[in-house]
Amino acid sequence: MSHSNEVGFFKSLFDFKFTSFITMRVIRVMYAILAILTILGGVMFFVYGVFFDGFGYGSSYKLLAAIGVPLVTVLYLIILRLWTEFMANIYRIGDNTQKMVDAL
């Protein structure tokens, strides 16, 4: 496994032997994009549920949307963060294992 600064991005992208990886370079961007989309989705559901017709269910649903949408959005962000940390740790385990094999 090669470190991200040893091989160029496009060379790693088309490395069919998988000797260099793009995981750590891509995972930051993926997390940022998905976090922004999750927050924007939460804001849209919140605004529509609270300030508009409340999905047609009345004022009790507006209260539920005002409380539930932020909680669900935070829950999705937590799950997204756990997933990206898991992927990064799997990569690091493989990278450290390769370093140990190379040292032997």
WOMO-V895943 format. One record per run of one state. SS is the DSSP state (2 for helix, 1 for strand, 0 for the rest). FROM is the first residue (numbers start at 1). TO is the last residue. If there is no record, write none. Layout:
ss=SS from=FROM to=TO
ss=SS from=FROM to=TO
This chain:
ss=0 from=1 to=1
ss=1 from=2 to=2
ss=0 from=3 to=8
ss=2 from=9 to=13
ss=0 from=14 to=19
ss=1 from=20 to=20
ss=0 from=21 to=22
ss=2 from=23 to=51
ss=0 from=52 to=53
ss=2 from=54 to=56
ss=0 from=57 to=58
ss=2 from=59 to=103
ss=0 from=104 to=104
